[in-house]
Amino acid sequence: MSSLLHKTDSRIGKLRRSSQQYIFWVLLFVGLVVIPLLYYTGQISIEKVNMLGRYMTFAIVAVGLDLVWGYTGILSLCQALFFSLGGYAMGMYLAHHGGPEGIVDVNGWKLPACLYVVYPYKVGEAPADALVPWFWKPFYFLPVTTILGLLIPGLVALVIGYFGFRSRVRGVYFAILTQAITVAAWLVFSMNNMKLCGTNGLTRFDKILGYKLSDPNVKISLYIITLLALVGVYWLARYIVSSRLGRILIAIRDDENTLRFSGYKPYTYKLFAFVLAGMIAGLGGMLYTPQMGIFTPSNMEASMSILVVIWVAVGGRGTLSGAILGALTVNLLYNFLTSEKNFFLFTWKAQYWQFALGGLFIGVVLLFPNGLINLWHRLTARPSTTLR
């Protein structure tokens, strides 16, 4: 009887995995074929395509969090920090090649327009004394920016994870720690004297690789690149969770103490997942910045990291396709419900969105604890009542 139940559970697991892949392929087909087709036939505007591109960057971040939370059991509340580090890296590159304002300093470097406006002059300094900060200069080159946009979030994640996991900080305590670090970073980036443009953020973007960001062809290209990046991140995460390494990560989530007594060092595997998730979030931030046209410290606020958790929980924790589905669903609802609409005798206002988001989260937790993707599982992976 036990072997029969094991075979049944194995069959159900395979059906669920295949259904997750089916959902991913559907989303890929819509993103790669349907959306461009609708744009080129004039059914949707380039602004809509650009919006979907930004939402896919959020899906990239959600996949990273699902890897570290859904499969490893680590609730990280600093994904917005890693996202912003990648976003600032790309934003500094774009600012170098941005608006016309600025001056050329004594070293021959043009002061980016967004920094020129809010440059923190010391007492007695004149505009001619302004200097391009040393840490801005590497971001003038796109290849270096791309490397640093991945490396910096990875190094920050390595430092946080090393001291946290070595000290065996787990559960809600690790979540509070990462949230506190994110808030501290937000305060630092908001300070004008840090020469990161303060609360104004990085603005006045104009070109990327010499091409105008306002060009519709550039926008559709960025959309396609983001989609391909999402596909690559998904398959990388899927390869990891399907491997022996993935089984160890799941074992850490389910029973870390037993794994440690078996001779493993769980903190090394947790550190790997945490660093990888940080780099994935940094990639999302780099792709978000040129499509948004601005990057400010508001992207690093504590609420943004909590929002990433909501995306994963709504879509389905521990299902990579669910993370993508949750991020896209919540953000599309946000786009629809943050404008005033008239429903017969009731007027929907933008400020009601927070109630809708809270209701969605509570409803999914109560009705579908495994997320929206569980709806599909119930249709495709329901076991037969007759065992054969």
C-alpha positions as CSV (number, residue, x, y, z in Angstrom):
1,M,0.0,0.0,0.0
2,S,2.8,2.4,0.9
3,S,4.6,1.8,-2.4
4,L,1.3,2.4,-4.2
5,L,0.9,5.7,-2.4
6,H,4.5,6.6,-3.2
7,K,3.9,5.9,-6.9
8,T,0.7,8.1,-6.8
9,D,2.6,11.0,-5.1
10,S,5.4,10.7,-7.6
11,R,2.8,10.8,-10.5
12,I,1.2,13.8,-9.0
13,G,4.6,15.6,-8.6
14,K,5.4,14.9,-12.2
15,L,2.1,16.3,-13.4
16,R,2.6,19.4,-11.3
17,R,6.0,20.0,-12.7
18,S,4.8,19.5,-16.2
19,S,1.9,21.9,-15.6
20,Q,4.3,24.5,-14.3
21,Q,6.4,24.2,-17.5
22,Y,3.1,24.5,-19.5
23,I,2.3,27.8,-17.8
24,F,5.8,29.0,-18.4
25,W,5.6,28.2,-22.1
26,V,2.3,29.9,-22.3
27,L,3.7,33.1,-20.7
28,L,6.7,32.9,-23.0
29,F,4.5,32.5,-26.1
30,V,2.4,35.5,-25.1
31,G,5.5,37.6,-24.3
32,L,7.6,36.7,-27.4
33,V,4.9,36.4,-30.0
34,V,1.6,37.8,-29.0
35,I,2.7,41.1,-27.5
36,P,5.1,42.1,-30.4
37,L,2.4,41.1,-32.9
38,L,-0.2,43.3,-31.1
39,Y,2.3,46.2,-31.1
40,Y,3.3,45.9,-34.8
41,T,-0.4,45.6,-35.8
42,G,-1.2,48.8,-33.8
43,Q,-3.4,47.1,-31.2
44,I,-1.2,48.3,-28.3
45,S,1.1,51.2,-27.9
46,I,4.9,51.1,-27.3
47,E,4.1,52.5,-23.8
48,K,2.2,49.4,-23.0
49,V,5.1,47.2,-24.3
50,N,7.5,49.3,-22.2
51,M,5.3,48.8,-19.1
52,L,5.2,45.0,-19.6
53,G,9.0,45.1,-19.9
54,R,9.3,46.8,-16.5
55,Y,6.9,44.2,-15.0
56,M,9.1,41.4,-16.4
57,T,12.1,42.9,-14.5
58,F,10.0,42.5,-11.3
59,A,9.3,38.9,-12.4
60,I,13.1,38.4,-12.5
61,V,13.4,39.6,-9.0
62,A,10.5,37.3,-7.9
63,V,12.3,34.2,-9.3
64,G,15.4,35.1,-7.3
65,L,13.4,35.4,-4.1
66,D,11.5,32.2,-4.8
67,L,14.8,30.4,-5.1
68,V,16.0,31.6,-1.7
69,W,12.6,31.7,0.1
70,G,10.5,29.1,-1.6
71,Y,13.2,26.4,-2.0
72,T,15.7,27.3,0.7
73,G,13.3,28.6,3.3
74,I,15.1,32.0,3.9
75,L,12.8,34.9,4.0
76,S,14.9,37.8,2.7
77,L,13.5,41.3,2.9
78,C,16.4,43.0,1.1
79,Q,15.7,42.1,-2.5
80,A,14.8,45.7,-3.1
81,L,18.3,46.7,-2.0
82,F,19.9,44.3,-4.5
83,F,17.5,45.5,-7.2
84,S,18.4,49.1,-6.5
85,L,22.1,48.4,-6.5
86,G,21.8,47.1,-10.0
87,G,19.5,49.9,-10.9
88,Y,21.9,52.6,-9.7
89,A,24.7,51.0,-11.6
90,M,22.8,51.2,-14.9
91,G,21.5,54.6,-13.9
92,M,25.0,56.0,-13.5
93,Y,25.9,54.8,-16.9
94,L,22.9,56.4,-18.5
95,A,23.4,59.6,-16.5
96,H,27.0,59.8,-18.0
97,H,25.4,59.8,-21.4
98,G,22.4,61.9,-20.5
99,G,21.2,65.5,-20.5
100,P,23.1,68.5,-21.7
101,E,23.5,70.3,-18.4
102,G,26.8,70.0,-16.5
103,I,30.3,71.2,-16.6
104,V,33.6,69.6,-17.5
105,D,35.8,69.3,-14.4
106,V,39.5,69.9,-14.2
107,N,40.2,66.3,-15.0
108,G,38.2,66.4,-18.3
109,W,35.2,64.5,-17.0
110,K,31.7,65.9,-17.8
111,L,29.6,66.2,-14.6
112,P,26.3,64.2,-15.3
113,A,23.3,66.5,-15.5
114,C,21.4,64.9,-12.6
115,L,24.5,65.3,-10.3
116,Y,25.2,68.9,-11.5
117,V,21.7,70.0,-10.3
118,V,22.2,68.7,-6.8
119,Y,26.0,68.7,-6.4
120,P,26.8,69.2,-2.7
121,Y,29.2,72.1,-2.8
122,K,31.3,72.8,0.3
123,V,31.6,76.2,1.8
124,G,33.5,78.5,-0.5
125,E,33.3,76.1,-3.5
126,A,32.0,77.4,-6.9
127,P,30.6,75.3,-9.8
128,A,34.0,75.3,-11.4
129,D,35.3,73.3,-8.4
130,A,32.9,70.4,-8.9
131,L,34.5,67.1,-9.6
132,V,33.1,63.9,-11.0
133,P,33.3,61.4,-8.0
134,W,35.8,58.6,-8.5
135,F,33.1,55.9,-8.0
136,W,31.1,57.3,-10.9
137,K,33.9,56.9,-13.5
138,P,33.8,53.1,-14.0
139,F,30.2,53.3,-14.9
140,Y,30.9,55.3,-18.0
141,F,31.4,52.1,-19.9
142,L,28.5,49.7,-20.5
143,P,30.5,46.4,-20.2
144,V,32.0,47.5,-16.9
145,T,28.6,48.7,-15.7
146,T,27.1,45.3,-16.5
147,I,29.7,43.4,-14.6
148,L,29.5,45.8,-11.6
149,G,25.7,45.7,-11.7
150,L,25.9,42.0,-11.0
151,L,29.0,42.0,-8.9
152,I,28.1,44.7,-6.4
153,P,24.7,43.1,-5.3
154,G,26.5,39.8,-5.1
155,L,29.2,41.1,-2.9
156,V,26.7,42.9,-0.6
157,A,24.7,39.7,-0.4
158,L,27.9,37.7,0.4
159,V,28.7,40.0,3.3
160,I,25.2,39.9,4.7
161,G,24.8,36.2,4.2
162,Y,28.2,35.2,5.5
163,F,27.9,36.9,8.9
164,G,24.1,36.1,9.2
165,F,24.3,32.4,8.3
166,R,27.6,31.8,10.1
167,S,25.9,33.1,13.2
168,R,22.9,30.9,12.5
169,V,20.5,33.8,12.3
170,R,17.3,32.2,10.9
171,G,13.6,32.8,10.4
172,V,12.0,36.0,11.4
173,Y,15.3,37.3,12.9
174,F,17.0,37.1,9.5
175,A,14.1,38.8,7.9
176,I,14.3,41.7,10.4
177,L,18.0,41.9,9.9
178,T,17.8,42.2,6.1
179,Q,14.9,44.7,6.4
180,A,17.0,46.9,8.8
181,I,19.9,46.8,6.4
182,T,17.7,47.9,3.5
183,V,16.3,50.8,5.5
184,A,19.8,51.9,6.5
185,A,20.9,51.7,2.8
186,W,17.8,53.8,1.8
187,L,18.8,56.5,4.3
188,V,22.3,56.5,2.9
189,F,21.3,56.8,-0.7
190,S,18.8,59.6,0.2
191,M,21.6,61.8,1.6
192,N,22.6,64.4,-0.9
193,N,26.2,64.6,0.3
194,M,26.8,61.0,-0.8
195,K,26.9,62.4,-4.4
196,L,24.3,59.9,-5.6
197,C,21.7,62.7,-6.4
198,G,19.8,62.3,-3.1
199,T,16.1,61.9,-3.2
200,N,16.0,63.3,-6.7
201,G,17.6,60.1,-7.9
202,L,19.3,59.5,-11.3
203,T,17.5,61.2,-14.2
204,R,18.0,62.9,-17.5
205,F,18.7,59.6,-19.4
206,D,19.1,60.0,-23.1
207,K,21.0,57.3,-24.9
208,I,22.2,53.7,-24.4
209,L,25.1,52.6,-26.7
210,G,24.5,55.7,-28.7
211,Y,20.8,55.0,-29.4
212,K,18.0,57.2,-28.2
213,L,16.0,55.6,-25.3
214,S,12.9,57.4,-26.7
215,D,13.2,55.5,-30.0
216,P,10.3,52.9,-30.2
217,N,12.8,50.4,-31.7
218,V,15.0,50.8,-28.7
219,K,12.1,50.3,-26.4
220,I,10.9,47.1,-28.1
221,S,14.5,45.9,-28.1
222,L,14.8,46.4,-24.4
223,Y,11.5,44.5,-23.9
224,I,12.9,41.5,-25.9
225,I,16.2,41.6,-24.0
226,T,14.3,41.6,-20.7
227,L,12.1,38.7,-21.8
228,L,15.2,36.7,-22.8
229,A,16.8,37.5,-19.5
230,L,13.7,36.3,-17.6
231,V,13.8,33.1,-19.6
232,G,17.5,32.6,-18.8
233,V,17.0,33.3,-15.1
234,Y,14.0,30.9,-15.0
235,W,16.0,28.0,-16.7
236,L,19.0,28.6,-14.5
237,A,16.9,28.5,-11.4
238,R,15.1,25.4,-12.7
239,Y,18.3,23.6,-13.4
240,I,19.5,24.4,-9.9
241,V,16.4,23.1,-8.1
242,S,16.3,20.0,-10.2
243,S,19.9,19.1,-9.4
244,R,21.4,17.5,-6.3
245,L,22.2,21.0,-5.1
246,G,18.5,21.8,-5.3
247,R,17.7,18.8,-3.2
248,I,20.1,20.0,-0.5
249,L,18.5,23.5,-0.6
250,I,15.1,21.9,-0.1
251,A,16.5,19.8,2.8
252,I,17.7,23.0,4.4
253,R,14.2,24.4,4.1
254,D,12.6,21.3,5.6
255,D,15.0,20.2,8.3
256,E,18.3,22.1,8.5
257,N,19.4,20.5,11.8
258,T,19.2,17.0,10.4
259,L,21.2,18.0,7.4
260,R,23.9,19.5,9.6
261,F,24.1,16.3,11.7
262,S,24.5,14.4,8.4
263,G,27.9,16.2,7.9
264,Y,26.8,19.1,5.6
265,K,27.5,22.7,6.2
266,P,24.1,24.3,5.5
267,Y,25.4,27.9,5.7
268,T,27.5,27.5,2.5
269,Y,24.5,26.3,0.5
270,K,22.3,29.1,2.0
271,L,25.0,31.6,1.1
272,F,25.1,30.4,-2.5
273,A,21.4,30.7,-2.9
274,F,21.3,34.2,-1.2
275,V,24.2,35.6,-3.3
276,L,22.6,34.2,-6.5
277,A,19.3,35.7,-5.6
278,G,21.0,39.1,-5.0
279,M,22.7,39.0,-8.4
280,I,19.4,38.1,-10.1
281,A,17.8,41.1,-8.4
282,G,20.6,43.3,-9.6
283,L,20.0,42.1,-13.1
284,G,16.4,43.0,-12.8
285,G,17.4,46.5,-11.6
286,M,19.7,47.1,-14.5
287,L,17.0,46.2,-17.0
288,Y,14.4,48.3,-15.2
289,T,16.3,51.6,-15.2
290,P,16.5,52.3,-19.0
291,Q,12.8,51.3,-19.4
292,M,11.6,53.5,-16.5
293,G,13.8,56.5,-17.3
294,I,14.5,57.3,-13.7
295,F,15.8,55.6,-10.6
296,T,15.4,57.0,-7.1
297,P,15.9,55.8,-3.5
298,S,12.1,55.1,-3.4
299,N,12.9,51.8,-5.1
300,M,14.8,50.8,-2.0
301,E,12.1,51.5,0.5
302,A,11.1,48.7,2.9
303,S,7.7,48.3,1.4
304,M,9.2,47.3,-2.0
305,S,10.9,44.2,-0.5
306,I,7.7,43.3,1.2
307,L,5.9,43.7,-2.2
308,V,8.3,41.2,-3.7
309,V,7.3,38.7,-1.0
310,I,3.7,39.3,-1.9
311,W,4.3,38.6,-5.6
312,V,5.9,35.2,-4.7
313,A,3.2,34.3,-2.2
314,V,0.4,35.2,-4.5
315,G,1.8,33.3,-7.4
316,G,3.0,30.3,-5.5
317,R,6.0,29.9,-3.2
318,G,8.3,27.1,-4.3
319,T,7.1,27.2,-7.9
320,L,9.3,29.2,-10.3
321,S,6.4,29.7,-12.7
322,G,4.3,30.8,-9.9
323,A,6.7,33.6,-9.0
324,I,6.5,34.9,-12.5
325,L,2.8,34.6,-12.6
326,G,2.4,36.4,-9.3
327,A,4.7,39.3,-10.2
328,L,2.9,39.9,-13.5
329,T,-0.6,39.4,-12.1
330,V,-0.2,41.8,-9.1
331,N,1.5,44.5,-11.2
332,L,-1.1,44.3,-14.0
333,L,-3.8,44.6,-11.3
334,Y,-1.9,47.6,-9.9
335,N,-1.9,49.2,-13.3
336,F,-5.6,48.7,-13.7
337,L,-6.7,49.6,-10.2
338,T,-4.6,52.7,-9.6
339,S,-6.8,54.9,-11.9
340,E,-10.2,56.2,-11.2
341,K,-13.0,54.1,-12.6
342,N,-16.8,54.4,-12.5
343,F,-18.8,51.2,-11.7
344,F,-22.5,52.1,-11.9
345,L,-23.1,53.8,-8.5
346,F,-19.6,53.3,-7.2
347,T,-16.4,55.2,-8.1
348,W,-13.2,53.4,-7.7
349,K,-10.3,55.6,-6.7
350,A,-6.5,55.0,-6.9
351,Q,-6.1,55.1,-3.1
352,Y,-8.3,52.0,-2.8
353,W,-5.5,49.9,-4.3
354,Q,-3.9,49.1,-1.0
355,F,-7.1,47.5,0.2
356,A,-7.3,45.5,-3.0
357,L,-3.7,44.3,-2.5
358,G,-4.3,43.4,1.1
359,G,-7.5,41.6,0.2
360,L,-5.8,39.7,-2.6
361,F,-3.0,38.6,-0.3
362,I,-5.3,37.4,2.4
363,G,-7.7,35.8,0.0
364,V,-4.9,33.8,-1.7
365,V,-3.5,32.7,1.7
366,L,-6.9,31.5,2.9
367,L,-8.3,30.0,-0.2
368,F,-5.1,29.0,-2.1
369,P,-2.2,28.6,0.3
370,N,0.0,27.4,-2.5
371,G,-0.7,30.4,-4.6
372,L,-2.6,31.1,-7.8
373,I,-0.7,28.4,-9.7
374,N,-2.4,25.9,-7.5
375,L,-5.6,26.6,-9.4
376,W,-4.0,25.1,-12.5
377,H,-2.7,22.2,-10.4
378,R,-6.2,21.4,-9.2
379,L,-7.3,21.1,-12.8
380,T,-4.3,19.1,-14.2
381,A,-2.8,17.2,-11.3
382,R,-5.8,16.0,-9.4
383,P,-5.3,12.3,-8.6
384,S,-7.9,9.8,-9.7
385,T,-10.0,8.2,-7.0
386,T,-9.3,4.8,-8.5
387,L,-5.8,3.5,-8.0
388,R,-4.4,1.2,-10.7
